[in-house]
Structure formats: structure tokens, C-alpha cells
């Protein structure tokens, strides 16, 4: 099964042995992605050198600034030690104060660009490493200072080594958040077609694919992305290429699929997401959810899997909201999707309640306009599991109750089946909850069940439901009071009297 393999990049500076560094990188990467589950997170990523196994020596501020000045002076003169000086400069640029010192030095960036575009491959690699360190700076005035290098970074996406291409991509991705000027320049310089071309040419190189996904996701989270960026992305080949990455590679791991799924999520949130529907995004994402649900059902909740589940759920949920009802079955492909989503919903309420809530939301969107999916929940015996989730809080129970309401709205025979599965007694419990939304929804579902058959009304009365509604009628306001009063006056009080007479006789 898929796994989140060792990732040798995307982490801040750490110390310790090689194995400790690798473990900390993975932990840091997971923390970044977990933070992004519940909110959009623009973050910076730092690639570490493969040979960084020794503890890092933290230099004092004055020493770092002096080193930068000294190294720049040495680099102005050609010689066999230029590679050594460039490597030392990239190390020195790890300090925030050294980064500021660098951009203040006259012609420092032009010198770095000349080395980046020179004929010496090792010098080019160390030069882009220096730029990468600068892009990771916490100071917002560093990113604009790197603008002279951005056309070359874009050009180098079409070739060079894997390590070099990754450095260029993560450097570009780090530059967006700090500067609208940098973002505008890169858009004008053609970063979107450059990313599309890179993804097309390097589609079998999954570490580069992951880096493209990160860089694109940074762009798509810009405040003006809906107006300036997303239309360009949708008009390119990127959506189709992102969809093709959604099937994780069993050897490399989940990371590329996770990055590309987040890109698709940001695109699916836009007003133009009908273009994604036309490209088969709903069918592709639904197919992946089926696979993920099957894996979880078999007990294969691999490390990092939930980080892929979240954006894919959001893609499906958003695309369902715009999918025409008459093409829903074609777009989704398989009614068994409800079973996969139910598996995810029941797997995470304790450990990942936000993910369980996302699953319930997708289930709600599936059943809102489709009798087929409602029927599938009943025929596949999935409703008892949903009923068991009604005591949960954090928005899970309200969304699950909406799903049950969707089922009840469709057909009277569905209401009868819901009652036979024990929903009436559960509604007696939810009507006592302090959550007003839960009580209002419970009244709505109860009304539909009572209308479906006389037996439901009789059962509710036998369970003491009349006193529950009377309490709501006298202690609540607005919609809850009106609904409770209507049920009592028009559907239950006469049944209550009849039951009492029968008991006396």
C-alpha cells in the first residue's frame, strides 16, 4: 500500500545524525500539511543538502554578516576556489541578518546571477542554493531583491538535473508569499506555462512533480488568484496533468499526489470549476476516494493517508455542488462511492473530527439531489453506522442528520426503512440536545417520518415523544417552537389519546 516515504527536502534546518535529520524532516512536512487541512496555508519550504549529516554550527549575527561581505569580495575574483566560496556563502545565508546584509551589498545579486548563468555546472548549483536560502528569508524585502534571477530560474525548469530543477521550483514557490511585485513579475514572465511544461516533461520524475505541486499551490493561494491566476491555470494543460498524478506511486509515496490534490482543491473552490468537471475531475477524484476508502476498510490507514484524503474530499464536495443532477451518475461513476465515504466518516471521528466532518459534507452533497445515492445507503446497510454517529459533536452529527433528512425527503418508503432501522428512538435523544440546529433538524426528520406511516407516530408516542415536544414548545422560541407545536396539534395528540384509550381498555 502507499506510504509517505522518506522525504529529503521541505524542512527547516535541523541538527543531529543523518537518520535524525530525516525523521525530523518528515515530522516537519507532516505538520505543515496537517495545518493546511483546516485552512489554506502559505508556507515556505527549504531543501537540505544530501550531505548535511553533521550538526549545524550556528554563527553569531556579526560573524554571519562579516562572512557575507568577505565572501562576496572573494567571489568577484575568478579562481579555482570559487566553488568553495559559493558553498560557504550558501551556508552563511542561512542567517536572517546575513540575508539582509547580502542584499544591501552593491551588485551582490548581479554577481549571483552571473554565477547562476555561467558555464560551470557546480557554480550554477551553488548559486541557486544561495538563492534558495534567500527565498526562505523571514524578511519581506529579500524576495523583491531576487527578481533579477527569476527569468533564469524559470528557464532552468526545462532542463538541468533533478536537484537543480527542484531547487529552482522551491525557490520560486518561496518567493510568492512575501511580495505581490514578485508574483506579478513571474506571471508576466510566464510561470504558469513554465510549470505546465515542466510537469509535462518531468511527469515520471515524482520529486519534481511534487515540487511543481508545491509551487503551483503557493500561486493558487494568492488573494487575487480567482481573477488573475486560476483562469490562466484552467486554460493550460495543468488541470489534466494534476489529475494524472492523483494515483499515488507505491514506491515513491503519497507526497506528489498530496501536493497536486491541494492544487485541485484550490481550483475546485473557484467559480470556474465547471472546467474541471469537463475534464473529468469529479470522476477521477471519486475513483481515488473509492480506492482510499477500500484501503481504510481493510485496515490500511498508512502514514500520511489522511493528508491526501482531505483535499480529495474537498474536491469531490465542491464539484458535486455544481454537477447537474442528470449527469451525476456519469460524473461520479459508481454509487459505491457512498460506501467509501462512510468508511472514511467512521474511521476518523475520534482521531480526526475535521476529516470526519468533511466526509459527512461530501455524503450530504451526494444525497442532496440523488435518489440513487440515498437508495445505495439503505441497500448497502450503511444507515445504522450513520445513526450511531448522531451523538458526536463538532458538526459531525448535524451533517449526518442532514444526510438522513435527504434520504427521508426522497421517498416515503425510505422513511419507513429509516424508522425500521431505529431512527425514531435516536431522534428522541437528539431532541434533548442543547444544540438548536440538531433539535431543528430532528424535528424536520421526525415530521417526514410521521407523515410516512401511522406506525412511526405510534412508536414516537410510546417512547414519550409527546412530552419532549411539549418541553420544546414551552421552552424554545422561533422555528423550533412552531415545528413542535405543529407536530403535536396535527399529528400526535390524537394518536396519543387513541393509545391511552387502547391501554385503558
N, C-alpha and C positions, 0 to 999 in steps of 0.2 A: 504494500500500500504506500501511498505518497507520504513523504515526510519532509519536514523542514530541515534540510541538510545543513551542514557546516557552511556558514557564510563568512567569507574572509573580508567583508567590507561592511559599510553602512554602520559604523560605530564611532564613538568618540575615543580619545586616547585613553589607553588603559596600561596597567603595569603588570608585571609578573611573567611567568613562564609562557611558552608558546601555547600550551593547552589552556591555561587560564585565560589568556587573551582571547582565544577562540570562543570559549564559553561565555565570556563577558560580552563579546560582540553579538552573539546570538541572543543573550538576555536583553541587551540594549535594543536590538532590532525588534524583538517581540514587544517590548514596552512601547516603542514608537507606534507599532501597528495596532496594539491594543488601545492606545489612546485615541487612535483615529477611528475606532469602531463607533463611538458615540458622537463624534464631532469631526469636522474637517480639520485636519492638522497639517499645516505647512511646516515642514521640518527640514533641517539640513543634514546631509549625510557625509561622512568622512571615510574615505578608503584608507586602509592602513597598508603599509608595505608588507609583503610576504615575509621579509626577513626581519621584521621588528619583533624579536623574541626577548630582547633584553629590557629590563626596566628603563623607563624613560627618565632621563635626567632633567629635572625642572630647573631652568635657569632663572636667575632673578631678572627683574624688569630692565635694569640698566645694562646688564650683560647682554640681553637679547637685542636691545636697540643698538648697542655698540657693534655686535656681531653683524647685524644687517648692514650697517654703514660700511664696515670693513670689507665684508664680502662683496658688496656692490662695487666698491673700488677695485677689488681684485678681478672681478668679472669683466671690467671694462678693458682689460688687457688680455689678449688671446694667449693661450698656452696650454700645455698638456694637463694642467691641474684644473681646467675649467669645470670638468665634470664633478670633481671633488668639491669645488667651491659651490656649485649649484646644489649639490646634495646637502651640503652644510646649510645653505640658505633655506632650503625647504624645511629643514629641521628648526632653524631659527624662527621661521614664520609661523610656528605653532603658537607663539605667544601673542595675545591681542595687542600689547604695546608695540611689539616688533612689527606687527602688520601695519599699524599706524605710522610707525617710523619709515617703513618701506615706501608707502605711497606718498610720503612727504618729500622723499629724496628726488631731486631733479633727474628726469629721464629714466627713472627706475623701471617704469612699466614698458617704455620703449625698448630698453635693454632686454627685458624679459621676453618681449615679443620677438625681438631679433633672434634670440636663442631658440624660441619656440618654432620659428620658421627656418632655422638653419639646416645645414646638411647632416649634422651629427645627430644620429638617432638617439643616443643616450642623453645628449644635452636636451633634445626635444622632450624626452620623457621626464627629465628632472625639472625642466621649465614648466611643463604642465602640472607637475606635482606642486611647484611653488604657487601656481595659480589656484590649484585646488585648495591648498592651505589658506590662501587669501579669501577664497569664496566661503570658507567656513567661519569667517570672522564674525564676532558679535557686533562689530561696529558697522553701522549702516552706510557710512561714507566710503567703505572699502569696495563695495560692489560696483559703483559707478567708475571707480578708478581702473577697474578691469576691462572696461569697454573696448579699448584698443585691441584686446586679444580675442574678443568674441567671434569676429568673422573667421578667424583661423580655427577656433575650436569647432565651429560648425563645419568648416571644410574638412577637418580631420575625421568627422563622423563617417566619412565614406571609405575610409581605409585604415591603415596602421594596424598595430597589434591589438589584441583584446584588452589588455591592461590599459593601453593608451586611449582607446575608444571609451572605456568605462570612466577613466579619469576626466575626459572631456565632457561626457554626459553628466556625471555627478557635479562637476564644476558649474556647468550651465544651470542645472537644477537648483544649485545652492544660491545662484545669483538673483533669481527672480524675486524671492520674498522681500528683499531689502530695498528694492528700487523699481519704481514704475518706469523710470527712464531706461533702465536695462531691459525691462520686459518689452517696452515699445520698440527699442532698437533691435532686439532679437526677432521680434515679429516681422519687422521691416526687412531684416536680413534673411528671412526665410527659415526660421527654426522649425516650423511645422512641416513643410515638405522635406527638410533635412532629417527630421525624426522619422517620417514615413519611409524615406529611402533607406535610412539606417536599419529600421525594423525589418524591411523587406529583404535587405541584403544579408542581415545577420540573424534571420529568424531561427536558425539552427544553433546559434550561439546564445544559450539561455542566460548567461551572466550579462551579456549586452542587452538582451531583451528586457531583463529586469531593470537595468539602468535606464533604458528608454521609458519604461513604465513609470519609474520614479520621476524622471524629468518632466514627462508629459503631465503627470498628476499635479506637479507643482504649478504648471501653467494653468491647468483647468480649475485650480482653486483661487485664482485671482478674482478680485472683486468685480472686475468688468469682463469676466470670462464669457458670460452669456452673450454679450454684444460683440466682442472683438475676437474671441479665441474659439469658442465652441463651433460657430458656423464654419470657420476655416477647417477645423478638425473633421467635422462631419462631411465636408466637401472633399476631403482627402481619402486616401486608402487606409488611414489609421484605424477606423472602427472595425473594418473587416479583419485587419491584421491582429487587433487586440482580441477579437473573438476567437481567432485561430489559436491563441495562446492559452485559452481558458482550460484546456485539458492538461493537467499537470503532468510533468515528466516524472516517472517513477524513480529515476536515478538522480536527477538534479534536485527535486523537491518542489515545494509549493510556492517559493518566493516569486518567480516570474508571473505565475497565474494570479497571485495576490495583488501585485502592483497593477497588472493590466485590468483586473476586476475593479479596482478602485477607480481607474480611469473611466471605465464603462459606467460605473455608478455616477460619477460627476456628469457624464454625458446624458445619462438617463434622467437626471434631475432637471435637465434643461427643457425649455418649451419646444425644442426642435426634436424631441426624442422619437417622433414618428419615423424619422430617417433610420434610426436603429431598428425599429420594428420591420421596416422594409428590407433591412439587411439580415433578418433572421436572428436578431439578438435575443428575443424572448425564447425562441426555440432552443438556441444554444445554451443560454443560461439555465433554462428549465431542465435540459438534459444533464447539465453539470450538477444541478441540485438533486436530481434523481440519483446520480452516482454517489454524491456526498451522503444523502440520506441512507442509501443502501450500506455504505461503509459504516456509518454510525450505528445502524441497526445490527450490524454484525459485530459490534463492539470495537471497531477500529477507529476510535477517536484519536487519530495521530496528532502529535505535537504540531501546533500551528494551524490545524484544520479550521478552527473557528474563525481564524483571521481571513480565510477565504470564504467561508460560509456567509459572513456578514455582508460584504459588498455584493455578492451574487444574489442574496435575498433582496437587498435593496434595489438592485437592477430589475429583478422579476416583479417586485411590488410596484415600482414606478411604471414599468412598461405595461403591466396589466391595467393600470388605471386609464390608459389611452387606447387599449386594444379594442376594436369593435367586437361586440358580442357575437356576431355571426361568424367571425373568424378566430374566436378564442381557442376552440379545439385544435384548429390547424396551427395556430401560433405556438400553443403550449405543447402539443404533440401527444400527450399521454395523461389520462386522468389519474394515473398512479402518482402523479406529482403531489397530490394531496397527502398520500401516504408518506412520501419522503419528507414533506414539510412537517407533518405531525410527528415524525420521528425526531426531527430537529427540535421541535417545540417541546417535546417531552424529555429531551436529553439535557437541556440547559437551564431549566427554571431555577435550580438551586445554585449552580456554579456561574452561569452567565445569563442573568434575568433579562438583560437588554437584548440578547440574542434570541431568547425565547419570545420576547415581545415582538421582535422583527418577524419571526416565523408566524406568529399569530396574525400579524398585519397582512402578510402575504396570503395566508389562508382566507382572511376576510376578503381580500381583493379577488381571490379565485372564486369564492362562493357568492359574491355580491350580485352577479348578473347571470350566473350559470347554474341551471338545474342539474346539469350533468355532474359537476363537481360536488354539489350538495348530495346527489344520489350516491356518488362514489364514497363519500364519508360514511354514509349509512351502510352501504353494501359491503364495504371493507371493514366494518365493525370498528371504526375509528372514533365514533362519538363517545363511547364510555371513557376513553382516555381524555377527551376534551372536558367532559363533565368533571373528572377528577381534578382538573386544573382550576376550577372556579374558586376554590378557597385562596388561591395565590393572589398576591397583591402586585404592586409595581407595574400596573397597567396590563398585566398578562390576563387577568380574569375578565376585565372589561372587553378586551379584544376577542377573547374566546367566546364570551357571551354574544358578541356581535355576530360571530360565525354561526352560532346556534340560532340566532334570530334570522340570519339569512336563510338557513335551512327551513325554519318554520314558515317564513314568508312565501316559500315557493309552492308548496302543495299541502293540502290537508292530511294526506296520508303520511307525509313526512312528520307532521305534528304528532300523529298517533304513534309513530315509531319512536319519536323523541320521548314521549310520555312513557312508553313501554320500557325504555332504557333507564328510567329513573330520574328524569329531569325534573319532574314535579316536586319531589321531596327535596331536591337540591335547591330549587327556587325558593322553597320555604326558608332555607338557610341564608340564601343571598338577600332575601327581602329584609333580613335583620341587620345587614351590614350598615356601617356608618357611611360608606361611600355612596353618595347620592346618585352618581352615574350608574353604579351597579344596581341600585334599587330601581331606578327608572327603566333601565334595560330589562330587568327581571319582570317588571310589570308588563312591559311590551311583549315579552316572550310568553308570559303567563296568559295574556289576553288571546294570543294566537292559538295557544294550546286549548284553552277553554272553549274557543269557538269551534274547534275541530270535532269534538265529541263530548257527549254528556258525561262519559266516564271520567274524563280529566277533571271536570268541575267537581264531581262527587269525591274523587280522590283528594283534591285540594281541600275541600271542606273537612273531610275525615282527618286530615293532617293538621287541623287547627288553623287553616289558612285565613278564615274569616277574621279571627282576632288579630292576625298580622296586618291585614288590610285596614282594619278599623284603627289600629295603632298608627299606621301611616297616614290615614285620613285625618286623624286628630292632631298628630304631632308634626306633620310636614306641611310644606307650602308649595304653591305653584303646580307644576306638571305632575309631580308625584301624588299630590292630594287629589287632583282631578281624575287621574287614572285609577287610583284605588277606589274612589267613590263610584266611578262608572262600573267597574267590575262588580262591586258589591250590589249596586242597585239593579243592574241589568242582567247579571249572570249568576250571582252566587247566593244572594239572600233567600231567593225562592227555593233553591236547591238545599240550602241549609235547613229551611223549615220542613221540607219534604223528608229529609234524612232524619230529623228529630221525631217526626210523626212515625216514621217507619220503626225507629228504635223503640218508641213507646208501645206501639202495637206488638 
